[in-house]
Amino acid sequence: MLSVQVSDLKTDGFPGIIKPMNTTFIRAAAVLLLLCAAAAAGSYALAQDQPKSAAPPVLVLAVMCETIENFKPVNQAVVFSISLGRVYCFTAFDPVPEKNDIYHRWYRQDRLISNAKLALNPPKWSSFSSMQLRDVDKGAWRVEIVDSQGMIMKTLRFSISD
């Protein structure tokens, strides 16, 4: 706790002669000083209470592939046959400092088709999402890998053909 003592007396430069000072001015100055000190202490306390956010997860691999086996991408490509029936987006993160979510946003010809929310856990994590393919799905696609704050980490472009 901060305390301030204010004297109501002044000497005006003459030793031994003490004159009363304007007490309203002194009280106003003391209140102003207390308010400034409290504001500074409050700002410091707020800064100390803010949680320090850990570094974001680091994306080390992002690929489109035909399938996933033993939690690894198989047959990475940028053009896929519709006859596959399904295509996969695989992502790997290292390190993952804290639990976090990412999103795989699937777009067909600039139209959002799916927004898959995927959980990441420390210390490193791999995840994938997939899209079932139909005849009407031929054409240009992209998957945006997006962090929990909505920032695009990477965009994968691919196409589906006959």
Backbone as a chain_set.jsonl record, in Angstrom:
{"seq": "MLSVQVSDLKTDGFPGIIKPMNTTFIRAAAVLLLLCAAAAAGSYALAQDQPKSAAPPVLVLAVMCETIENFKPVNQAVVFSISLGRVYCFTAFDPVPEKNDIYHRWYRQDRLISNAKLALNPPKWSSFSSMQLRDVDKGAWRVEIVDSQGMIMKTLRFSISD", "coords": {"N": [[0.845, -1.173, 0.0], [0.54, 2.187, -0.8], [1.443, 5.167, 0.773], [0.988, 8.624, 1.393], [2.284, 11.485, 2.842], [1.336, 14.723, 3.586], [2.335, 17.953, 4.206], [0.831, 20.74, 5.759], [2.121, 23.062, 5.974], [4.404, 25.733, 5.154], [7.532, 27.373, 4.492], [8.288, 29.517, 2.9], [10.88, 30.198, 2.248], [11.916, 31.583, 4.378], [13.636, 30.984, 7.148], [12.426, 29.626, 10.164], [10.001, 30.93, 10.006], [6.784, 30.032, 9.613], [4.144, 29.463, 7.441], [0.653, 28.969, 6.768], [-0.446, 26.788, 4.112], [-2.326, 26.584, 1.049], [-4.736, 24.336, 1.584], [-6.559, 22.965, -0.012], [-5.348, 22.811, -2.51], [-3.15, 21.199, -1.853], [-4.383, 18.818, -1.016], [-5.651, 18.091, -3.433], [-3.414, 17.67, -5.068], [-2.254, 15.539, -3.702], [-4.241, 13.566, -3.974], [-4.211, 13.287, -6.774], [-1.597, 12.327, -7.102], [-1.817, 9.876, -5.723], [-3.734, 8.592, -7.33], [-2.321, 8.34, -9.759], [-0.23, 6.666, -8.922], [-1.7, 4.388, -8.186], [-2.836, 3.69, -10.646], [-0.55, 3.064, -12.11], [0.397, 0.882, -10.615], [-1.735, -0.879, -10.96], [-1.664, -1.31, -13.744], [0.779, -2.631, -13.941], [0.203, -4.93, -12.429], [-1.821, -6.055, -14.019], [-0.36, -6.631, -16.313], [1.329, -8.578, -15.302], [-0.479, -10.598, -14.711], [-1.341, -11.548, -17.144], [-1.588, -14.419, -19.146], [1.199, -16.102, -20.427], [1.454, -16.814, -23.711], [2.191, -19.85, -25.25], [4.564, -20.75, -27.773], [3.373, -21.053, -31.135], [2.201, -24.162, -32.659], [4.499, -25.893, -34.793], [4.346, -26.341, -38.175], [5.495, -29.015, -39.943], [5.137, -30.74, -42.04], [2.952, -30.967, -44.758], [0.767, -32.479, -46.826], [-1.006, -33.724, -49.703], [-2.538, -36.835, -50.286], [-3.065, -40.286, -51.408], [-3.834, -42.207, -49.555], [-3.65, -43.172, -46.039], [-1.304, -44.943, -44.21], [-0.202, -46.749, -41.417], [-0.125, -44.383, -40.031], [1.116, -42.625, -41.79], [1.553, -40.637, -44.771], [0.604, -41.869, -47.986], [1.499, -42.229, -51.36], [1.806, -39.42, -52.341], [0.542, -36.604, -54.088], [-0.534, -34.233, -56.669], [-2.493, -34.397, -58.463], [-5.361, -36.313, -58.615], [-7.162, -39.333, -59.234], [-10.626, -39.663, -59.837], [-11.573, -42.159, -59.416], [-10.384, -43.14, -57.136], [-11.985, -42.569, -54.981], [-11.638, -41.347, -52.515], [-9.698, -38.766, -50.984], [-6.833, -37.567, -49.17], [-5.7, -35.222, -46.682], [-2.768, -34.67, -45.083], [-1.119, -33.678, -42.123], [1.72, -32.714, -40.188], [3.124, -31.796, -37.071], [5.757, -30.315, -35.234], [7.638, -28.744, -32.941], [4.792, -29.223, -30.704], [3.825, -27.081, -28.507], [1.722, -26.799, -26.623], [-1.635, -28.043, -25.922], [-3.735, -27.721, -28.718], [-5.813, -26.521, -31.415], [-6.253, -27.12, -34.891], [-7.301, -26.419, -38.251], [-8.54, -27.995, -41.173], [-9.433, -26.673, -44.042], [-11.444, -27.392, -46.631], [-11.747, -26.626, -50.004], [-13.615, -26.484, -52.98], [-13.246, -25.345, -56.127], [-13.079, -22.668, -55.125], [-15.154, -22.657, -53.265], [-16.195, -23.216, -50.002], [-16.206, -26.421, -48.735], [-15.825, -28.17, -46.609], [-14.918, -27.928, -43.144], [-12.7, -29.09, -41.214], [-12.074, -29.684, -37.876], [-9.219, -30.282, -35.996], [-7.493, -31.79, -33.344], [-4.453, -31.021, -31.656], [-1.755, -32.371, -29.802], [0.819, -32.069, -27.281], [4.072, -33.725, -27.322], [4.617, -33.627, -30.04], [2.684, -33.96, -33.061], [0.625, -35.619, -35.439], [-1.859, -35.364, -37.95], [-4.867, -35.941, -39.863], [-7.272, -35.327, -42.463], [-10.039, -36.198, -44.582], [-11.647, -36.421, -47.819], [-14.512, -37.599, -49.317], [-14.971, -38.629, -52.645], [-16.972, -37.679, -55.459], [-18.516, -37.951, -58.716], [-19.189, -35.323, -59.439], [-17.211, -33.868, -58.254], [-14.957, -33.333, -59.73], [-12.214, -31.331, -60.81], [-10.629, -28.212, -59.759], [-9.166, -28.015, -56.53], [-8.499, -27.02, -53.124], [-6.804, -27.153, -49.954], [-6.763, -25.435, -46.999], [-4.594, -25.072, -44.347], [-5.183, -24.11, -41.182], [-4.541, -22.146, -38.298], [-5.487, -21.925, -34.749], [-6.118, -19.264, -34.391], [-7.08, -18.456, -36.779], [-5.261, -17.936, -38.773], [-3.772, -18.627, -41.88], [-1.714, -21.319, -42.339], [-0.644, -22.886, -44.318], [-1.326, -23.584, -47.773], [-2.628, -26.111, -49.736], [-2.777, -27.117, -53.018], [-4.635, -28.946, -55.411], [-5.949, -31.283, -57.858], [-8.864, -33.013, -59.079], [-9.437, -35.585, -61.301], [-10.548, -37.562, -64.211]], "CA": [[0.0, 0.0, 0.0], [1.282, 3.423, -0.928], [0.883, 6.247, 1.59], [1.605, 9.92, 1.152], [2.052, 12.468, 3.896], [1.416, 16.073, 3.043], [2.392, 18.965, 5.255], [0.036, 21.932, 5.471], [2.914, 24.227, 6.337], [5.543, 26.068, 4.309], [8.337, 28.431, 5.1], [8.511, 30.586, 1.924], [12.289, 30.572, 2.189], [12.33, 32.312, 5.576], [13.787, 30.041, 8.253], [11.774, 29.965, 11.416], [8.669, 31.504, 9.784], [5.941, 29.014, 9.008], [2.864, 30.019, 7.023], [-0.25, 27.942, 6.263], [-0.532, 26.675, 2.658], [-3.669, 26.286, 0.545], [-4.941, 22.904, 1.82], [-7.299, 22.386, -1.139], [-4.344, 22.478, -3.521], [-2.346, 20.081, -1.351], [-5.21, 17.601, -1.068], [-5.836, 17.741, -4.845], [-2.139, 17.119, -5.538], [-2.082, 14.226, -3.064], [-5.182, 12.642, -4.634], [-3.678, 13.044, -8.113], [-0.428, 11.47, -6.937], [-2.312, 8.539, -5.37], [-4.375, 7.999, -8.519], [-1.267, 7.949, -10.71], [0.468, 5.499, -8.372], [-2.616, 3.237, -8.265], [-2.956, 3.3, -12.058], [0.704, 2.397, -12.495], [0.424, -0.425, -9.952], [-2.75, -1.709, -11.617], [-1.154, -1.706, -15.06], [1.819, -3.62, -13.718], [-0.455, -6.163, -11.992], [-2.494, -6.647, -15.185], [0.662, -7.199, -17.201], [1.835, -9.788, -14.672], [-1.527, -11.612, -14.702], [-1.604, -12.049, -18.491], [-0.902, -15.682, -19.391], [2.15, -16.065, -21.533], [1.06, -17.837, -24.664], [3.298, -20.651, -25.758], [4.784, -20.608, -29.203], [2.404, -21.858, -31.889], [2.762, -25.405, -33.191], [5.268, -25.707, -36.035], [3.952, -27.248, -39.252], [6.705, -29.537, -40.586], [4.767, -31.468, -43.25], [1.556, -30.872, -45.179], [0.703, -33.08, -48.155], [-2.195, -34.432, -50.171], [-2.129, -38.198, -50.61], [-4.14, -41.229, -51.76], [-4.279, -42.918, -48.355], [-2.782, -43.112, -44.853], [-0.987, -46.264, -43.667], [0.677, -46.625, -40.253], [-0.129, -42.955, -39.75], [2.006, -41.932, -42.725], [0.909, -40.417, -46.073], [1.004, -42.797, -49.057], [1.27, -41.739, -52.729], [1.582, -37.978, -52.393], [0.314, -36.144, -55.461], [-1.309, -33.006, -56.843], [-3.618, -34.788, -59.32], [-5.931, -37.58, -58.134], [-8.244, -39.896, -60.047], [-11.927, -39.757, -59.17], [-11.798, -43.571, -59.107], [-9.885, -43.422, -55.785], [-13.123, -42.482, -54.071], [-11.323, -40.526, -51.332], [-8.379, -38.135, -50.982], [-6.456, -37.232, -47.797], [-4.77, -34.137, -46.351], [-1.976, -35.108, -43.926], [-0.281, -32.631, -41.543], [2.549, -33.099, -39.031], [3.593, -30.635, -36.314], [6.808, -30.611, -34.271], [6.958, -29.159, -31.721], [3.47, -28.73, -30.307], [4.099, -26.688, -27.126], [0.556, -27.002, -25.761], [-2.82, -28.507, -26.643], [-4.17, -26.698, -29.659], [-6.632, -26.991, -32.53], [-6.024, -26.577, -36.23], [-8.421, -26.697, -39.151], [-8.332, -28.273, -42.596], [-10.564, -26.103, -44.78], [-11.482, -27.96, -47.969], [-12.448, -25.792, -50.983], [-13.708, -26.921, -54.377], [-13.461, -24.168, -56.99], [-13.232, -21.513, -54.234], [-16.336, -22.776, -52.396], [-15.886, -24.019, -48.814], [-16.969, -27.673, -48.7], [-15.711, -28.769, -45.278], [-13.983, -27.291, -42.218], [-12.412, -30.149, -40.242], [-11.33, -29.274, -36.686], [-8.333, -31.36, -35.577], [-6.779, -31.493, -32.1], [-3.013, -31.295, -31.582], [-1.29, -32.572, -28.433], [2.279, -32.08, -27.152], [5.074, -32.767, -27.789], [4.479, -33.506, -31.491], [1.411, -34.556, -33.42], [0.236, -35.683, -36.847], [-3.303, -35.482, -38.084], [-5.306, -35.909, -41.254], [-8.696, -35.317, -42.782], [-10.232, -36.746, -45.929], [-12.851, -36.032, -48.528], [-15.053, -38.612, -50.231], [-15.094, -38.039, -53.977], [-18.095, -38.049, -56.331], [-18.275, -37.485, -60.09], [-19.314, -33.866, -59.533], [-16.081, -33.248, -57.566], [-13.816, -33.131, -60.626], [-11.803, -29.937, -60.944], [-9.608, -27.64, -58.869], [-9.411, -28.048, -55.086], [-7.413, -26.607, -52.223], [-7.01, -27.307, -48.519], [-6.034, -24.455, -46.203], [-4.303, -25.491, -42.98], [-5.423, -22.863, -40.457], [-4.33, -22.282, -36.85], [-6.65, -21.618, -33.903], [-6.422, -17.838, -34.505], [-7.595, -18.192, -38.119], [-4.179, -17.625, -39.715], [-3.465, -19.716, -42.812], [-0.335, -21.788, -42.188], [-0.223, -23.421, -45.625], [-2.393, -23.929, -48.704], [-2.292, -27.208, -50.647], [-3.636, -27.109, -54.222], [-4.646, -30.228, -56.141], [-7.139, -31.416, -58.707], [-9.488, -34.329, -59.241], [-9.703, -35.808, -62.733], [-11.068, -38.902, -64.533]], "C": [[0.885, 1.229, 0.0], [0.633, 4.472, -0.042], [1.679, 7.51, 1.328], [1.275, 10.819, 2.331], [2.259, 13.839, 3.303], [1.392, 17.048, 4.209], [1.561, 20.163, 4.828], [0.83, 23.208, 5.746], [4.021, 24.442, 5.34], [6.304, 27.222, 4.94], [8.539, 29.605, 4.17], [9.953, 31.085, 1.914], [12.775, 31.355, 3.392], [12.43, 31.34, 6.737], [13.101, 30.555, 9.519], [10.383, 30.545, 11.233], [7.849, 30.473, 9.025], [4.595, 29.631, 8.705], [1.96, 28.887, 6.561], [-0.318, 27.983, 4.745], [-1.972, 26.364, 2.272], [-3.904, 24.775, 0.642], [-5.718, 22.249, 0.698], [-6.326, 21.95, -2.228], [-3.536, 21.249, -3.097], [-3.134, 18.782, -1.434], [-5.409, 17.142, -2.513], [-4.562, 17.108, -5.406], [-1.91, 15.726, -4.959], [-2.993, 13.185, -3.714], [-4.679, 12.288, -6.02], [-2.474, 12.105, -8.06], [-0.843, 10.038, -6.611], [-2.956, 7.845, -6.561], [-3.339, 7.54, -9.534], [-0.529, 6.7, -10.229], [-0.403, 4.255, -8.466], [-2.751, 2.756, -9.701], [-1.701, 2.562, -12.511], [0.78, 1.006, -11.873], [-0.565, -1.381, -10.596], [-2.293, -2.188, -12.976], [-0.092, -2.778, -14.926], [1.2, -4.96, -13.321], [-1.153, -6.839, -13.158], [-1.487, -7.295, -16.115], [1.198, -8.504, -16.626], [0.825, -10.93, -14.727], [-1.801, -12.21, -16.078], [-0.878, -13.367, -18.699], [0.041, -15.528, -20.579], [1.79, -17.19, -22.485], [2.307, -18.55, -25.17], [3.433, -20.398, -27.261], [3.765, -21.471, -29.944], [3.039, -23.17, -32.348], [3.452, -25.133, -34.529], [4.861, -26.782, -37.035], [5.213, -27.707, -39.981], [6.397, -30.304, -41.872], [3.283, -31.281, -43.512], [1.497, -31.373, -46.613], [-0.691, -33.633, -48.432], [-1.722, -35.814, -50.591], [-3.352, -39.075, -50.885], [-4.686, -41.953, -50.545], [-3.292, -42.673, -47.225], [-2.576, -44.545, -44.379], [0.037, -46.099, -42.56], [0.914, -45.154, -39.901], [0.91, -42.182, -40.562], [1.279, -41.758, -44.061], [1.482, -41.364, -47.134], [0.575, -42.205, -50.393], [0.857, -40.269, -52.744], [1.437, -37.553, -53.849], [-0.382, -34.792, -55.455], [-2.479, -33.228, -57.817], [-4.063, -36.178, -58.876], [-7.064, -38.014, -59.048], [-9.523, -39.972, -59.21], [-12.202, -41.192, -58.73], [-11.258, -43.967, -57.719], [-11.03, -43.42, -54.76], [-12.892, -41.611, -52.848], [-9.909, -39.968, -51.502], [-8.128, -37.602, -49.567], [-5.538, -36.012, -47.748], [-4.087, -34.538, -45.047], [-1.123, -33.935, -43.447], [0.474, -33.183, -40.338], [3.119, -31.83, -38.407], [4.647, -31.076, -35.303], [7.651, -29.346, -34.083], [5.525, -28.633, -31.642], [3.614, -28.371, -28.826], [2.952, -26.931, -26.148], [-0.607, -27.505, -26.605], [-3.356, -27.381, -27.501], [-5.075, -27.339, -30.693], [-6.145, -26.362, -33.819], [-7.234, -26.97, -37.07], [-7.898, -27.026, -40.533], [-9.586, -27.764, -43.299], [-10.475, -26.569, -46.225], [-12.335, -27.077, -48.882], [-12.467, -26.484, -52.333], [-14.094, -25.702, -55.194], [-13.86, -22.949, -56.153], [-14.494, -21.522, -53.368], [-15.989, -23.696, -51.228], [-16.813, -25.226, -48.761], [-16.971, -28.262, -47.295], [-14.683, -28.006, -44.453], [-13.742, -28.277, -41.081], [-11.554, -29.605, -39.104], [-10.535, -30.474, -36.174], [-7.551, -30.927, -34.341], [-5.307, -31.87, -32.234], [-2.631, -31.414, -30.11], [0.227, -32.589, -28.386], [2.817, -33.496, -27.036], [5.097, -32.622, -29.301], [3.256, -34.291, -31.893], [1.236, -34.539, -34.936], [-1.266, -35.895, -36.908], [-3.668, -35.464, -39.564], [-6.815, -35.787, -41.319], [-8.828, -35.851, -44.205], [-11.544, -36.254, -46.511], [-13.254, -37.18, -49.449], [-15.331, -37.934, -51.569], [-16.298, -38.592, -54.731], [-17.794, -37.509, -57.723], [-18.328, -35.963, -60.213], [-18.132, -33.131, -58.905], [-14.852, -33.043, -58.447], [-13.515, -31.637, -60.714], [-10.772, -29.535, -59.905], [-10.084, -27.636, -57.415], [-8.252, -27.382, -54.367], [-7.823, -26.93, -50.793], [-6.145, -26.254, -47.85], [-5.84, -25.043, -44.804], [-4.276, -24.196, -42.167], [-5.221, -23.094, -38.957], [-5.561, -21.829, -36.075], [-7.012, -20.136, -33.913], [-6.933, -17.467, -35.895], [-6.539, -17.832, -39.147], [-3.886, -18.851, -40.584], [-1.984, -20.062, -42.69], [0.221, -22.279, -43.525], [-1.465, -23.705, -46.448], [-1.878, -25.004, -49.643], [-3.288, -27.176, -51.806], [-3.506, -28.441, -54.936], [-5.878, -30.252, -57.033], [-7.592, -32.867, -58.788], [-9.85, -34.455, -60.711], [-10.261, -37.22, -62.932], [-10.123, -39.98, -64.186]], "O": [[1.874, 1.289, 0.731], [-0.583, 4.659, -0.088], [2.883, 7.468, 1.075], [0.125, 10.9, 2.762], [3.24, 14.086, 2.601], [0.531, 16.97, 5.085], [1.587, 20.556, 3.661], [0.271, 24.304, 5.75], [4.531, 23.493, 4.744], [5.792, 27.941, 5.798], [8.953, 30.659, 4.654], [10.214, 32.249, 1.609], [13.938, 31.756, 3.43], [11.404, 30.909, 7.264], [13.187, 31.729, 9.881], [9.639, 30.65, 12.208], [8.201, 30.093, 7.908], [3.969, 30.243, 9.57], [2.462, 27.912, 6.001], [-0.259, 29.055, 4.143], [-2.752, 25.918, 3.114], [-3.33, 24.013, -0.137], [-5.544, 21.052, 0.472], [-6.457, 20.866, -2.797], [-3.276, 20.363, -3.911], [-2.608, 17.76, -1.875], [-5.345, 15.946, -2.797], [-4.629, 16.121, -6.138], [-1.425, 14.835, -5.655], [-2.57, 12.059, -3.974], [-4.711, 11.122, -6.411], [-2.351, 11.197, -8.882], [-0.283, 9.09, -7.161], [-2.749, 6.651, -6.778], [-3.471, 6.458, -10.107], [-0.239, 5.796, -11.012], [0.095, 3.178, -8.791], [-2.779, 1.551, -9.953], [-1.784, 1.554, -13.213], [1.187, 0.053, -12.538], [-0.268, -2.564, -10.762], [-2.509, -3.347, -13.33], [-0.062, -3.729, -15.706], [1.618, -6.007, -13.815], [-1.093, -8.062, -13.287], [-1.728, -8.38, -16.644], [1.49, -9.436, -17.375], [1.211, -12.097, -14.783], [-2.426, -13.266, -16.177], [0.327, -13.445, -18.458], [-0.289, -14.906, -21.589], [1.816, -18.365, -22.119], [3.327, -17.932, -25.472], [2.516, -19.896, -27.912], [3.341, -22.508, -29.432], [4.263, -23.281, -32.419], [3.041, -24.258, -35.291], [5.011, -27.976, -36.778], [5.923, -26.891, -40.569], [7.284, -30.501, -42.704], [2.458, -31.419, -42.608], [2.095, -30.781, -47.511], [-1.444, -33.961, -47.516], [-0.649, -35.962, -51.175], [-4.494, -38.686, -50.639], [-5.871, -42.282, -50.5], [-2.244, -42.057, -47.415], [-3.54, -45.28, -44.168], [1.032, -45.395, -42.731], [2.016, -44.755, -39.526], [1.501, -41.215, -40.082], [0.485, -42.614, -44.451], [2.685, -41.623, -47.169], [-0.554, -41.741, -50.547], [-0.267, -39.92, -53.103], [2.12, -38.073, -54.731], [-0.768, -34.271, -54.408], [-3.34, -32.362, -57.974], [-3.254, -37.1, -58.774], [-7.822, -37.193, -59.565], [-9.488, -40.305, -58.026], [-12.965, -41.425, -57.793], [-11.632, -45.013, -57.188], [-11.02, -44.188, -53.798], [-13.851, -41.179, -52.209], [-9.039, -40.613, -52.086], [-9.062, -37.233, -48.854], [-4.716, -35.794, -48.638], [-4.75, -34.724, -44.027], [-0.476, -33.268, -44.255], [-0.044, -33.997, -39.575], [3.541, -30.911, -39.109], [4.469, -32.072, -34.602], [8.324, -28.928, -35.026], [5.112, -27.746, -32.388], [3.536, -29.254, -27.972], [3.185, -27.234, -24.978], [-0.584, -27.414, -27.833], [-3.423, -26.23, -27.068], [-5.1, -28.562, -30.832], [-5.683, -25.221, -33.837], [-8.078, -27.757, -36.64], [-6.939, -26.42, -41.01], [-10.663, -28.346, -43.169], [-9.556, -26.197, -46.954], [-13.498, -26.807, -48.582], [-11.449, -27.011, -52.78], [-15.146, -25.102, -54.974], [-14.856, -22.286, -56.442], [-14.858, -20.492, -52.799], [-15.542, -24.824, -51.435], [-18.036, -25.087, -48.743], [-17.985, -28.789, -46.838], [-13.698, -27.498, -44.989], [-14.487, -28.299, -40.101], [-10.445, -29.123, -39.332], [-11.094, -31.546, -35.944], [-7.011, -29.822, -34.3], [-4.958, -32.886, -32.835], [-3.119, -30.656, -29.272], [0.871, -33.061, -29.324], [2.062, -34.398, -26.674], [5.551, -31.596, -29.809], [2.823, -35.187, -31.168], [1.633, -33.596, -35.621], [-1.86, -36.523, -36.032], [-2.883, -35.03, -40.407], [-7.531, -36.099, -40.367], [-7.843, -35.942, -44.938], [-12.419, -35.749, -45.808], [-12.455, -37.669, -50.248], [-15.853, -36.82, -51.623], [-16.61, -39.781, -54.664], [-16.895, -36.683, -57.88], [-17.59, -35.38, -61.007], [-18.046, -31.907, -59.004], [-13.807, -32.62, -57.953], [-14.416, -30.798, -60.697], [-10.135, -30.372, -59.265], [-11.231, -27.305, -57.114], [-7.17, -27.205, -54.925], [-9.007, -26.977, -50.459], [-4.941, -26.18, -48.096], [-6.802, -25.46, -44.158], [-3.466, -23.305, -42.42], [-5.668, -24.102, -38.411], [-6.555, -21.403, -36.663], [-8.109, -19.776, -33.485], [-7.192, -16.294, -36.165], [-6.872, -17.462, -40.272], [-3.769, -19.968, -40.08], [-1.114, -19.218, -42.906], [1.404, -22.108, -43.821], [-2.522, -24.027, -45.907], [-0.83, -24.846, -50.27], [-4.5, -27.205, -51.591], [-2.413, -28.996, -55.054], [-6.731, -29.366, -56.973], [-6.816, -33.803, -58.593], [-10.478, -33.571, -61.295], [-10.429, -37.977, -61.975], [-10.422, -41.155, -64.399]]}, "num_chains": 1, "name": "protein.A"}
